[in-house]
Amino acid sequence: MAYADPYRREAEALLQLGLPLIGSQLAALAIGITDVIMLGRYSVDALAAGVLGHSVLFAFIMLGAGFAFAVMPLVATADAEGDRTTLRRVTRMGLWLSVGFGIVMLPLMLVGPGLLSVLGQPEELAADAGLYLQIAGLGIAPALVLFTMRSALSAVERTQAVLWATILSALVNLGLNWVLIFGRFGFPELGVAGAAIASVVVQCVGAGALALYARYVFRAEKLFSRIWRVDTEAMAQVFRLGLPIGLTHLSEVGLFAAAAIMVGWIGTVEVAAHGVALQAASVTFMFHLGLSHAATVRAGSAYGRRDRTDLMRGAGVALTLSCLFALITVLLFIALPEPIAGIFLDRSDPEAPQVIKVAVVLIFMAALFQVADGMQVMVLGLLRGLHDTAWPMGLAAGSYWLVGIPLSYVLGHVAGYGAVGVWWGLVAGLGCAGVLLMGRFVQRSRMLA
């Protein structure tokens, strides 16, 4: 019993920190799910455009989010060391880099329709998805500010505020989508454009709420005092750690964006089904993602104290919890694929039965990569806590792009398995990443000793 006590205490500490983060991830995902459900009830064409546009936009956001996520392990380590000055400096420069990235990306968003046409998407689908990109691209900078504030607050274990701010954003998105997509209360019926406008407003609301709270939490550090002053040393520190994180995100999101594009070559029904299955898998993935952020904070704190025993104990508990939840979700996806698919569609739509038929098969596929996907994101979180991001970037990107994407194309289009073949490639890429990253973590943890 005495032997088990440290592990039980670690599990309790991890869940106390992680459950609000899991809740905030679910609330954030609810924004995307709300878009999918409402656009699905508006029309299948609008759903396909929203799924495609958001897939591309999300790839750009996650590239820039590397700087925001770099703030988390840096602040956690500084907090464990009692270094409040470094805590302030890296958070400020995380904000600088995040806003700068958002501004630089705006021109790319304006050429969205042409970009999607070049990628081989049908003309009407490219036009609607491109319109989504042109509008929603304005939300990149506030979205990254939101991520930076969330990282800093999570690193000092103020996760309850992160949860409530995200819930507020989800509620605002729900109301705005209903008003703007369908044209309620005298507003014009905007469809896909309405979903994009709601997304921008929501990002601004969430960023503003967390910035106000962070100002209170870090009042002794005077977080926003003279924030216009550039700190080149701290900026370089965040940049060095954050760029590989962003590129890792881009490579993973790019894997899924490439899958969406390859499915788009098959047809609109398949794109819609792909979006439905991906949203279903994303709901369960939020447990792993939220827990991985908690693991980053715990690992970063252990790294600051140079405590390998706590590091390994926390890693074992985090991976065990992730595997247990993955097993539960696999059983759920196998048992209830059709009801899950039906949540996202208006069954009265003439094309809905076709979409559900394809989505059911893809949900079975989503069940297969739950364990691999959970493991690879958990180990990435642990490695970030150790300030190790460059090697993990190479291992993950190689797995996604040298294994996942080629297999998706070969199985989906050359072998003729269609959307199912594309998803087999996803499974292979994520599984390869999980195995290689685990080996890297074992190596790095030995170096800490």
C-alpha positions as CSV (number, residue, x, y, z in Angstrom):
1,M,0.0,0.0,0.0
2,A,2.8,2.4,0.9
3,Y,4.4,1.7,-2.5
4,A,1.1,2.5,-4.3
5,D,0.6,5.8,-2.3
6,P,3.0,7.9,-4.4
7,Y,1.3,6.7,-7.6
8,R,-2.1,7.4,-6.2
9,R,-1.0,10.9,-5.1
10,E,0.4,11.5,-8.6
11,A,-2.8,10.4,-10.2
12,E,-4.8,12.7,-8.0
13,A,-2.5,15.6,-8.7
14,L,-2.5,15.0,-12.4
15,L,-6.3,14.7,-12.6
16,Q,-6.7,17.8,-10.4
17,L,-4.6,19.8,-12.9
18,G,-5.8,17.9,-15.9
19,L,-9.6,17.6,-15.6
20,P,-10.2,21.4,-16.0
21,L,-7.8,21.3,-19.0
22,I,-9.7,18.4,-20.5
23,G,-12.9,20.3,-19.9
24,S,-11.5,23.4,-21.6
25,Q,-10.4,21.3,-24.5
26,L,-13.8,19.8,-24.8
27,A,-15.4,23.2,-24.6
28,A,-13.0,24.5,-27.3
29,L,-13.9,21.5,-29.4
30,A,-17.6,22.3,-28.8
31,I,-17.0,25.4,-30.9
32,G,-15.9,23.2,-33.9
33,I,-18.6,20.7,-33.3
34,T,-21.3,23.4,-33.1
35,D,-20.1,24.6,-36.5
36,V,-20.3,21.1,-38.0
37,I,-23.7,20.4,-36.5
38,M,-25.2,23.7,-37.6
39,L,-23.6,23.7,-41.0
40,G,-24.7,20.1,-41.4
41,R,-28.3,21.1,-40.7
42,Y,-28.0,24.1,-43.1
43,S,-26.8,21.9,-46.1
44,V,-24.3,19.2,-46.9
45,D,-22.5,21.6,-49.3
46,A,-22.0,24.1,-46.4
47,L,-20.8,21.3,-44.1
48,A,-18.2,20.2,-46.7
49,A,-17.0,23.8,-47.2
50,G,-16.8,24.4,-43.5
51,V,-14.9,21.2,-42.8
52,L,-12.4,21.9,-45.6
53,G,-11.9,25.6,-44.7
54,H,-11.5,24.9,-41.1
55,S,-9.0,22.1,-41.8
56,V,-6.7,24.4,-43.7
57,L,-7.1,27.3,-41.2
58,F,-6.4,25.1,-38.3
59,A,-3.1,24.0,-39.9
60,F,-1.9,27.6,-39.9
61,I,-3.2,28.3,-36.3
62,M,-1.4,25.2,-35.0
63,L,1.9,26.3,-36.6
64,G,1.7,29.6,-34.8
65,A,0.6,27.9,-31.6
66,G,4.0,26.5,-31.1
67,F,5.1,29.8,-29.5
68,A,2.1,29.8,-27.2
69,F,2.7,26.2,-26.1
70,A,6.4,26.8,-25.6
71,V,5.3,29.2,-22.8
72,M,3.8,26.4,-20.8
73,P,7.0,24.3,-20.0
74,L,9.1,27.5,-19.7
75,V,6.7,29.0,-17.1
76,A,6.3,25.7,-15.3
77,T,10.1,25.3,-14.9
78,A,10.5,29.0,-13.9
79,D,7.8,28.7,-11.4
80,A,9.4,25.6,-9.8
81,E,12.7,27.4,-9.6
82,G,11.0,30.5,-8.1
83,D,12.2,32.7,-11.0
84,R,9.3,35.1,-11.5
85,T,11.3,37.4,-13.8
86,T,11.7,34.6,-16.4
87,L,8.1,33.8,-16.0
88,R,7.1,37.3,-17.0
89,R,9.6,37.6,-19.8
90,V,8.7,34.4,-21.6
91,T,5.0,35.0,-21.4
92,R,5.3,38.5,-22.9
93,M,7.5,37.3,-25.8
94,G,5.1,34.4,-26.4
95,L,2.4,37.1,-26.9
96,W,4.7,39.1,-29.2
97,L,5.5,36.1,-31.4
98,S,1.8,35.0,-31.5
99,V,0.5,38.3,-32.6
100,G,3.2,38.7,-35.1
101,F,2.5,35.3,-36.6
102,G,-1.2,36.1,-36.9
103,I,-0.5,39.3,-38.8
104,V,2.0,37.6,-41.2
105,M,-0.6,34.9,-42.1
106,L,-3.4,37.3,-43.1
107,P,-2.3,37.7,-46.8
108,L,-2.3,33.9,-47.2
109,M,-5.9,33.7,-46.0
110,L,-7.0,36.3,-48.6
111,V,-6.0,34.0,-51.4
112,G,-7.9,31.0,-49.9
113,P,-10.3,30.3,-52.9
114,G,-7.4,30.2,-55.4
115,L,-5.2,28.1,-53.1
116,L,-8.0,25.5,-52.7
117,S,-8.6,25.4,-56.5
118,V,-4.9,24.7,-57.1
119,L,-5.2,21.8,-54.7
120,G,-7.8,20.2,-56.9
121,Q,-11.0,20.9,-55.0
122,P,-14.2,21.3,-56.9
123,E,-14.9,25.0,-58.0
124,E,-17.9,25.6,-55.8
125,L,-16.5,23.9,-52.8
126,A,-13.2,25.8,-53.2
127,A,-15.1,29.1,-53.4
128,D,-17.2,28.5,-50.2
129,A,-14.3,27.1,-48.2
130,G,-12.1,30.0,-49.4
131,L,-14.7,32.5,-48.2
132,Y,-14.5,30.9,-44.8
133,L,-10.7,31.3,-44.8
134,Q,-10.8,34.9,-45.8
135,I,-13.1,35.8,-42.9
136,A,-11.9,33.4,-40.2
137,G,-8.3,34.2,-40.9
138,L,-8.8,37.5,-39.0
139,G,-9.1,35.3,-35.8
140,I,-5.6,33.8,-36.0
141,A,-3.9,36.5,-33.9
142,P,-6.6,36.5,-31.1
143,A,-6.7,32.7,-31.1
144,L,-2.9,32.6,-30.5
145,V,-3.2,35.2,-27.7
146,L,-5.8,32.9,-26.2
147,F,-3.4,29.9,-26.4
148,T,-0.6,31.9,-24.8
149,M,-2.7,33.1,-21.9
150,R,-4.0,29.6,-21.4
151,S,-0.4,28.1,-21.4
152,A,0.8,30.6,-18.8
153,L,-2.1,30.2,-16.5
154,S,-2.1,26.4,-16.8
155,A,1.6,26.3,-16.0
156,V,0.9,27.9,-12.6
157,E,-2.1,25.6,-12.1
158,R,-4.8,28.2,-12.7
159,T,-6.8,25.8,-14.9
160,Q,-10.3,26.5,-13.5
161,A,-10.2,30.0,-15.1
162,V,-9.1,28.4,-18.4
163,L,-12.1,26.1,-18.3
164,W,-14.6,28.9,-17.6
165,A,-13.3,31.2,-20.2
166,T,-13.5,28.4,-22.8
167,I,-17.0,27.6,-21.8
168,L,-18.0,31.2,-22.2
169,S,-16.5,31.2,-25.7
170,A,-18.4,28.0,-26.6
171,L,-21.7,29.6,-25.5
172,V,-21.0,32.8,-27.5
173,N,-20.2,30.7,-30.5
174,L,-23.4,28.7,-30.2
175,G,-25.6,31.8,-30.1
176,L,-23.7,33.6,-32.9
177,N,-23.8,30.5,-35.1
178,W,-27.6,30.2,-34.7
179,V,-28.1,33.9,-35.5
180,L,-25.6,34.3,-38.4
181,I,-25.8,30.9,-40.2
182,F,-29.6,30.7,-40.3
183,G,-30.4,34.5,-40.2
184,R,-32.2,35.0,-37.0
185,F,-33.4,38.3,-35.3
186,G,-33.3,40.2,-38.6
187,F,-29.7,39.3,-39.4
188,P,-29.0,38.0,-43.0
189,E,-28.7,34.3,-43.6
190,L,-24.9,33.9,-44.1
191,G,-24.3,30.1,-44.0
192,V,-20.6,29.3,-44.1
193,A,-19.7,33.0,-43.8
194,G,-21.8,33.3,-40.6
195,A,-19.8,30.4,-39.0
196,A,-16.5,32.2,-39.9
197,I,-17.7,35.5,-38.4
198,A,-18.8,33.8,-35.2
199,S,-15.4,32.1,-35.0
200,V,-13.5,35.5,-35.1
201,V,-15.8,37.0,-32.4
202,V,-15.3,34.0,-30.2
203,Q,-11.5,34.1,-30.4
204,C,-11.5,37.7,-29.4
205,V,-13.9,37.1,-26.5
206,G,-11.8,34.2,-25.1
207,A,-8.5,36.0,-25.5
208,G,-9.8,39.1,-23.8
209,A,-11.3,37.2,-20.9
210,L,-8.1,35.3,-20.1
211,A,-5.9,38.4,-20.6
212,L,-7.9,40.2,-17.9
213,Y,-7.6,37.2,-15.5
214,A,-3.9,36.8,-16.2
215,R,-3.4,40.5,-15.4
216,Y,-4.9,39.7,-12.0
217,V,-2.9,36.5,-11.4
218,F,0.4,38.0,-12.4
219,R,-0.2,41.4,-10.9
220,A,3.0,41.2,-8.8
221,E,5.0,40.4,-12.0
222,K,3.2,43.4,-13.9
223,L,2.7,41.1,-16.9
224,F,1.4,43.8,-19.3
225,S,3.4,46.8,-18.0
226,R,5.5,48.2,-20.9
227,I,4.7,45.2,-23.0
228,W,5.7,47.1,-26.1
229,R,9.4,46.6,-25.1
230,V,11.2,43.9,-27.0
231,D,13.1,41.3,-24.9
232,T,15.4,39.7,-27.5
233,E,16.8,37.1,-25.2
234,A,13.4,35.8,-23.9
235,M,12.0,36.0,-27.5
236,A,14.9,33.8,-28.8
237,Q,14.2,31.3,-26.0
238,V,10.5,31.1,-26.8
239,F,11.3,30.9,-30.5
240,R,13.9,28.1,-30.2
241,L,11.5,26.0,-28.1
242,G,8.3,27.0,-29.9
243,L,9.2,26.7,-33.6
244,P,9.8,22.9,-33.4
245,I,6.5,22.6,-31.5
246,G,4.7,24.6,-34.2
247,L,6.3,22.5,-37.0
248,T,5.3,19.4,-35.1
249,H,1.7,20.7,-34.9
250,L,1.8,21.7,-38.6
251,S,3.0,18.2,-39.6
252,E,0.3,16.5,-37.7
253,V,-2.5,18.9,-38.7
254,G,-1.0,18.8,-42.2
255,L,-1.5,15.0,-42.1
256,F,-5.2,15.5,-41.4
257,A,-5.5,18.4,-43.8
258,A,-3.9,16.4,-46.6
259,A,-6.3,13.5,-45.7
260,A,-9.2,15.9,-46.1
261,I,-7.9,17.1,-49.4
262,M,-7.4,13.5,-50.6
263,V,-10.9,12.6,-49.5
264,G,-12.1,15.8,-51.3
265,W,-10.8,14.3,-54.6
266,I,-13.3,11.4,-54.1
267,G,-16.5,13.6,-53.6
268,T,-18.5,15.9,-51.4
269,V,-20.3,13.1,-49.6
270,E,-17.0,11.6,-48.6
271,V,-15.7,14.9,-47.4
272,A,-18.8,15.4,-45.2
273,A,-18.4,11.9,-43.8
274,H,-14.8,12.4,-43.2
275,G,-15.6,15.6,-41.2
276,V,-18.2,13.8,-39.1
277,A,-15.8,10.9,-38.2
278,L,-13.0,13.3,-37.5
279,Q,-15.2,15.4,-35.2
280,A,-16.3,12.2,-33.3
281,A,-12.6,11.1,-32.9
282,S,-11.7,14.7,-31.8
283,V,-14.1,14.6,-28.9
284,T,-12.4,11.6,-27.3
285,F,-8.9,12.9,-28.3
286,M,-9.5,16.0,-26.1
287,F,-9.0,13.8,-23.0
288,H,-5.6,12.8,-24.2
289,L,-4.7,16.4,-25.2
290,G,-5.9,18.0,-21.9
291,L,-4.0,15.3,-20.0
292,S,-0.9,15.9,-22.1
293,H,-0.9,19.6,-21.1
294,A,-1.1,18.6,-17.5
295,A,1.7,16.1,-18.1
296,T,3.8,19.0,-19.6
297,V,3.3,21.1,-16.5
298,R,4.2,18.2,-14.1
299,A,7.2,17.2,-16.2
300,G,8.3,20.9,-16.5
301,S,8.1,21.2,-12.7
302,A,10.1,18.0,-12.2
303,Y,12.6,19.2,-14.7
304,G,13.0,22.5,-12.8
305,R,13.7,20.5,-9.6
306,R,15.8,17.9,-11.5
307,D,13.7,15.2,-9.9
308,R,13.8,12.1,-12.2
309,T,11.8,9.9,-9.8
310,D,8.8,12.3,-9.9
311,L,9.2,12.6,-13.7
312,M,9.0,8.9,-14.3
313,R,6.2,8.3,-11.9
314,G,4.2,11.1,-13.5
315,A,4.9,9.7,-17.0
316,G,3.8,6.2,-16.0
317,V,0.5,7.5,-14.4
318,A,-0.3,9.8,-17.4
319,L,0.3,7.1,-20.0
320,T,-1.8,4.6,-18.0
321,L,-4.7,7.0,-17.7
322,S,-4.5,7.7,-21.4
323,C,-4.5,4.0,-22.3
324,L,-7.5,3.2,-20.1
325,F,-9.5,6.0,-21.6
326,A,-8.5,4.9,-25.2
327,L,-9.8,1.4,-24.5
328,I,-13.2,2.8,-23.4
329,T,-13.6,5.0,-26.5
330,V,-12.6,2.1,-28.8
331,L,-15.5,0.1,-27.4
332,L,-17.9,3.0,-27.7
333,F,-17.0,3.7,-31.4
334,I,-17.4,0.0,-32.3
335,A,-20.7,-0.3,-30.5
336,L,-22.5,2.9,-31.6
337,P,-21.1,4.2,-34.9
338,E,-24.4,5.0,-36.6
339,P,-25.9,7.0,-33.7
340,I,-22.7,8.9,-33.3
341,A,-22.7,9.8,-37.1
342,G,-26.4,10.8,-36.8
343,I,-25.6,13.5,-34.2
344,F,-23.9,15.7,-36.8
345,L,-26.5,15.6,-39.6
346,D,-30.0,16.5,-40.4
347,R,-31.5,13.1,-41.4
348,S,-34.2,14.8,-43.5
349,D,-31.5,16.0,-45.9
350,P,-31.6,13.8,-49.1
351,E,-27.8,13.2,-49.0
352,A,-27.7,12.4,-45.2
353,P,-28.2,8.6,-45.6
354,Q,-25.2,8.4,-48.0
355,V,-23.0,10.5,-45.6
356,I,-24.0,8.3,-42.6
357,K,-23.2,5.1,-44.5
358,V,-19.7,6.3,-45.3
359,A,-19.2,7.9,-41.8
360,V,-20.0,4.7,-40.0
361,V,-17.1,2.9,-41.7
362,L,-14.8,5.8,-40.9
363,I,-15.8,5.8,-37.3
364,F,-14.7,2.2,-37.1
365,M,-11.4,3.4,-38.4
366,A,-11.2,6.2,-35.9
367,A,-11.5,3.6,-33.1
368,L,-8.3,1.9,-34.4
369,F,-6.0,4.9,-33.9
370,Q,-7.3,6.0,-30.5
371,V,-4.5,4.2,-28.6
372,A,-1.7,5.3,-30.9
373,D,-2.9,8.9,-31.2
374,G,-3.3,9.1,-27.4
375,M,0.2,7.7,-26.8
376,Q,2.0,10.0,-29.2
377,V,0.4,13.2,-27.9
378,M,1.1,12.2,-24.3
379,V,4.7,11.6,-25.0
380,L,5.0,14.8,-26.9
381,G,3.6,16.6,-23.8
382,L,6.2,14.9,-21.5
383,L,9.1,15.8,-23.9
384,R,8.0,19.4,-24.0
385,G,8.1,19.5,-20.2
386,L,11.8,18.5,-20.6
387,H,12.3,21.4,-23.0
388,D,12.9,18.8,-25.8
389,T,11.2,19.8,-29.0
390,A,13.6,19.6,-31.9
391,W,14.1,15.8,-32.0
392,P,10.4,15.1,-31.3
393,M,9.6,17.4,-34.3
394,G,11.8,15.3,-36.6
395,L,10.5,12.0,-35.4
396,A,6.8,13.0,-35.5
397,A,7.1,14.8,-38.9
398,G,8.9,11.9,-40.4
399,S,6.2,9.5,-39.2
400,Y,3.3,11.7,-40.4
401,W,4.7,12.7,-43.8
402,L,7.0,9.7,-44.8
403,V,4.6,7.0,-43.5
404,G,1.1,8.5,-43.0
405,I,0.6,10.6,-46.1
406,P,2.2,8.3,-48.7
407,L,0.2,5.3,-47.3
408,S,-3.0,7.4,-47.3
409,Y,-2.5,8.2,-51.0
410,V,-1.5,4.7,-52.0
411,L,-4.3,2.9,-50.1
412,G,-6.9,5.5,-50.8
413,H,-6.3,6.2,-54.5
414,V,-3.8,3.8,-56.0
415,A,-5.2,0.7,-54.3
416,G,-8.7,2.0,-54.6
417,Y,-9.9,1.7,-51.0
418,G,-11.2,5.3,-51.1
419,A,-11.8,7.2,-47.8
420,V,-11.1,4.0,-45.8
421,G,-7.7,3.7,-47.3
422,V,-6.9,7.3,-46.5
423,W,-7.7,6.6,-42.9
424,W,-5.5,3.5,-42.8
425,G,-2.7,5.8,-43.6
426,L,-3.6,8.0,-40.7
427,V,-3.5,5.0,-38.4
428,A,0.0,4.0,-39.6
429,G,1.5,7.5,-39.3
430,L,0.2,8.1,-35.8
431,G,1.3,4.6,-34.6
432,C,4.8,5.1,-36.0
433,A,5.1,8.5,-34.2
434,G,4.0,7.0,-30.9
435,V,6.6,4.3,-30.9
436,L,9.5,6.6,-31.9
437,L,8.6,9.3,-29.4
438,M,8.4,6.8,-26.6
439,G,12.0,5.8,-27.3
440,R,13.1,9.4,-27.3
441,F,11.4,10.0,-23.9
442,V,13.2,7.0,-22.3
443,Q,16.5,8.4,-23.6
444,R,15.9,11.9,-22.4
445,S,14.7,10.8,-19.0
446,R,18.0,8.9,-18.5
447,M,19.9,12.1,-19.3
448,L,18.1,14.0,-16.5
449,A,19.4,11.5,-14.0
